[in-house]
Amino acid sequence: MKNLHEINKEQIGFDILNPPHKDKLIEMDKCVICGCETIYPKNMHIDYRYNYVEGAGQLCIECSKKI
């Protein structure tokens, strides 16, 4: 019987726990107030984000509601 890693490797071409591009995974921006991960990648321009405060940084949805 095949384990999950072998099945993933056959179906998608690599082991899901050791992807060939793991060092190039997209880093997400964090909320400047609570520190949680937001839905925006760090490399996304601020003009295309909601809840970004110039001079402060990115806010998560919950913290932006509090302000």
TAWO-V552036 format. One record per residue. N is the residue number from 0. RES is the residue in one letter. SS is DSSP state (@ for helix, = for strand, . for the rest). OMEGA is omega in radians with two decimals (NA if undefined). NEAR is the number of other C-alpha atoms within 12 Angstrom. Layout:
n;res;ss;omega;near
N;RES;SS;OMEGA;NEAR
N;RES;SS;OMEGA;NEAR
//
This chain:
n;res;ss;omega;near
0;M;.;-3.11;6
1;K;.;3.08;9
2;N;.;-3.06;10
3;L;@;-3.13;15
4;H;@;3.13;18
5;E;@;3.13;17
6;I;@;3.11;15
7;N;@;-3.11;17
8;K;@;3.12;18
9;E;@;-3.06;14
10;Q;@;-3.05;12
11;I;@;3.06;15
12;G;.;3.06;14
13;F;.;3.11;18
14;D;.;-3.06;19
15;I;@;-3.14;18
16;L;@;3.12;14
17;N;@;-3.12;15
18;P;.;-3.11;16
19;P;.;-3.10;14
20;H;.;-3.03;12
21;K;@;3.09;13
22;D;@;-3.14;9
23;K;@;3.12;8
24;L;.;-3.10;13
25;I;.;3.11;14
26;E;.;-3.11;16
27;M;=;3.12;18
28;D;=;3.14;26
29;K;=;3.10;24
30;C;.;-3.11;26
31;V;.;3.13;23
32;I;.;-3.04;22
33;C;.;3.09;18
34;G;.;3.14;16
35;C;.;3.12;18
36;E;=;3.12;21
37;T;=;-3.13;28
38;I;=;-3.05;23
39;Y;=;3.05;27
40;P;=;-3.11;19
41;K;.;-3.08;21
42;N;.;3.09;15
43;M;.;-3.14;18
44;H;.;-3.06;15
45;I;@;3.11;20
46;D;@;-3.11;13
47;Y;@;-3.12;14
48;R;.;2.94;22
49;Y;.;3.04;20
50;N;.;3.05;28
51;Y;=;-3.14;28
52;V;=;3.13;19
53;E;.;-3.11;14
54;G;.;3.12;9
55;A;.;3.14;13
56;G;=;-3.06;25
57;Q;=;3.03;35
58;L;.;3.01;31
59;C;.;-3.11;28
60;I;@;-3.10;23
61;E;@;-3.13;18
62;C;@;3.11;22
63;S;@;3.09;19
64;K;@;-3.10;10
65;K;@;-3.07;11
66;I;.;NA;11
//
